[in-house]
Structures are given as C-alpha cells and as structure tokens.
Amino acid sequence: MSREILVFIAGSLDGFIAKENDDLQWLEETEGEGDNGYADMYQTIDTVIMGKRTYDYILEHLKPFPYPDKKCYVFSTTQTGENEHVTFIQEDVITFTQRLKEQEGTKIWMVGGGDLLDAFLQERLIDEWIITITPHLLGSGIPLFKSPRPFENLRLLETKRYGQMVQLHYEVRKEA
C-alpha cells in the first residue's frame, strides 16, 4: 500500500500562499483559533518534504527547527548531504517521491513551496488537501495553484472554522 501525501497549507481567499517577496506577515497576523488544526494534522505524518526556498524561510523565521521528530527532505539544486534536521535531495522530484511513497511509514506532508507543489499537482501525487482560507485578498503573490494544471476530482471530508479562518479538508478521488 502506498503512503499518502498531504498538503496542509494556508492561503488568501484569492488563492495566494505568500506575497511576491515570500512575505507571510499577513498570515501571521490573522485571527485564528488555537493552532488552527496543526497539531491534529502533525500527528498523522512521519515525513516532511519541502523546497529549498521554503526551508530557508523556516530557518530564518522559526526557531527552533519546527519538525525535529520527523524525517525531513529538502529538494535543492544547490545544497547536498544532510544536517541535523534535513536531508537535501537533488534527484528528480517525482522519482524520489514515488520511491518514498512505497516505504514504510505514515502520511507525508508536502509543506511547500509553490514550484514543488506544482510539480506534485502535475504528476497527481497529492492524496489529501487541508487548505485554510484566510480573510485576505492579496491581489498578487505566489499562487497556491499555477496554470495549467490537470483536472482533479475531490471529495469534501470536512470543514472547520478557526476564528476568522475556514479550513477545507478534501481527499483526491482516485480513478478506477
């Protein structure tokens, strides 16, 4: 049985996950409730994957490293090897991820960013979406979904309200 890949992400009502300069201040200032479902999601995963820009943002803005108890992979064209928190991956995103899905474990959280998410969408590697919509219209920035993208048929599992945010939880319907 193949492990599932989960996207747990927040975005503006008009579909942006960050401003052009990777600014997330608008998100950090949003009135939520508790951890907005983060802890519940975090308990379902054992692996984290992300792009290098996302990793660099995390290192700069989140102290200490937020995923010390998970296996973390960072896709990078400039960095190799590993450190105390992550293993850097320079091989093809799709090949690596398909191999990772076949390994023992629980769910895999695809943290971001936009380019990596787009690669996963193009190859239909996402199994589950948890998208938290914030009460903002950014107008421009880094889109959650780039065009063109393949058609995906989803099934709504749940909606939750966290203060001024609304969380949508979908699973991807697999074609028979």
Disulfide bonds with the S-S distance in Angstrom:
none
